[in-house]
């Protein structure tokens, strides 16, 4: 039964990419695909005090038009940030945590244009999976992906926006948004990402 659920999730992902592929192939000229990696900051705001998580993620986007893309992304937060303010300054410490969020999102991205510098907005849907593990980050990530259909997974909406700049095929992207998941109502959570992008 568990294996069937995993196969269903993989089949759904393959269908999404199958529908995106013809759009990419139909284009002529210009850049068709963007691939990026990013540092991820997620602030779970529904607990008191709020919990700050940091991790890494990746994304891939296919152009529908020069200013419209379909984008999929996934992020895994495996460290917790503790920030303390003192009279003489601020200290920050990153500690590996047992409680780890895994976020996967898919949706359109609308840019101001196709030049080297642009602003954009995005609206995505997906899920946030919460797991607890003492494994290192790679093994914990594999375990979290395996538990998507059996673990503590919540439907998520993500409205966001940001800026990006490209120098040829290489660029940088910064984004901020609200990672809303649903558990006894909508739970709003600040999310910030920053990292390199590559155009093909």
N, C-alpha and C positions, 0 to 999 in steps of 0.2 A: 504493500500500500504506500509506504513511504517512498519507494523507488518510483512508483507511478506518478506521485505528486511532483517529484524532481523532474521526471521526463516531461510532464505537462508544462512546468515553468520553462524548461529549455525549448520546448516546441513553440511556446508563445514568443520567446525572444527571437527565435529563428524566423517566425512569421513577420515580426516587426522589421527585421533587417531585410527580409525578402521584399516587403512592400517599399522599403526605402531604396533598394538597389536600382529599380528601374528609373526612379527620379534622377539618381546620380548619373546613370548611363545616358539618359536623354539629353543631358546638358552638353553644350558645345563651348569650348574655350573656358578660360579662367580656372580658378581653384574649385575643386569639387568636394574635398574632404578636409576636416580639421581634426587633429588628435592632440590631446593635452593631458598634462599631469598637474596636480595641484596639492597644496597644503590646505587642510580643511579645519575650520574652527566651528564648533557647534556648541551653543549655550542653551542647555535645557532649562527653560524658564519656569516650568510649572512646579518645581520643587523649591523649597526655601531652606538654605540659600541656593541660588541657581548653581548648576554644575557646568563647568567649562571643559569641553573635550577637544583634543587635537588629534589629527590623523592625516592620512593621505588618500588621494583618489585619482581617478582617470575619467576622461570623457572622449567621445567621438561624435562628430557632427557631419551631416550630409547636406549640401546645398540644395534647396528647392528652387531658390532664386538667389541672386547676389546678396540680397538683404534678408533672406529667410532661410533658416536651417532647421532640420530635425536633429535633435541631440539626445544622446543617452549618456548617463554618468553614474558612477558608483564611488562611494567614499566609505572608508573604514576608520573609525576613531578608536585608537587603542591606548591613548594617554590622557590623563586628566591634568588640568592646569590649576595650580593653587597660586593666587596672587594676594600678597599681603601689603598693606600700606602702613608705613611707620612715619614718625615725625621726621626722620632723617632720610626717607626715600621709599622705594618700592622694591619688593623682591618677588621673583616669579620662579616657580619650580614645576617641572613636568614629571609626573609619576605614572608608571604603567598601572592601569586599573583593571580590575576583574570585570566590571560592567562596561560593555562596549556596544555602541550603536553602529549599524551597517545601513547605509542609505543608498537606494537605487531610484533614479528618476529618469523620465523620458518625456519630451515635449518640444514645442517650437521655440525658436530664438529669433527675435526680430531686431535687426540692426538699423542704424541711421543711414547706412550706405555701404559701399564696398571699398572705400579708401583705406589707407594705412592706419588711420585712427578713427575709432567709432565708439558710440555708446549703444547699448542694447537693453532690451527687456526680455524676460523669459517667463513661461508659465508651464510647469511640468507636473506630472502625476507619477506616483510610484509607491514605495513603501519604506518604512524604517523598521529594522529588526533589532531587538534588544537581546543581548546574550550575556552570560556571565561565564568567564573561563579564567583559568590560571595559565593557559598555554601562551607561548610567545606569539607575536603579531601574525606571522604567516600561518601558523597552525590554527590560531584563533579565527583568522579570516576564513580559512577553508571550512572550519566547523560552523561558523555563522552562515555561510552560503548554503551548507548542507541542511541547516535548520530553518531555512526561510519558510517552508510550508508547515513545519512542526513547532517552530519556536514562537516567541512573543513578537509577532509581526503586525504592524499597524499601517493602514492606508495613509498616504501622505500627499499633500499638495505643496507646491513650491512656487510662489511668485518671487521674482528677483530681478536684478538688473546690475549693470556694471559697465566697465570700459575696457577696451583692448587696443593694442597698438602692434603693428607688424612692420618688420624690416625685412622685406623679401618674404621668404617662407617661414620665418621665425618671429614669434610674437610673445607678448606678455598679456595676461588677463587678470583683472580683479573684479570680484563679484560679491554682492551682499543680497541677502534675501531672508524670507521667513519660511522655515521648514516646519510646516504645519502637519502634525499627525493627529489622528483621531482616537482618543481613549477617554471615555466619559466626557465627550465633547471635544472641540478643537483645542489643541495645545500648540501655542505659538512658541517658536524657538529661533533665535537669531543664528544665522549661518553666514560665514565669510569664507571665500576661497581665493587663492592667489597662486598663479603658476604659469609655466610656459605653454604656448600653443604652437602647433606646426601645421602649415597648409600644404596640401598636395593637389 
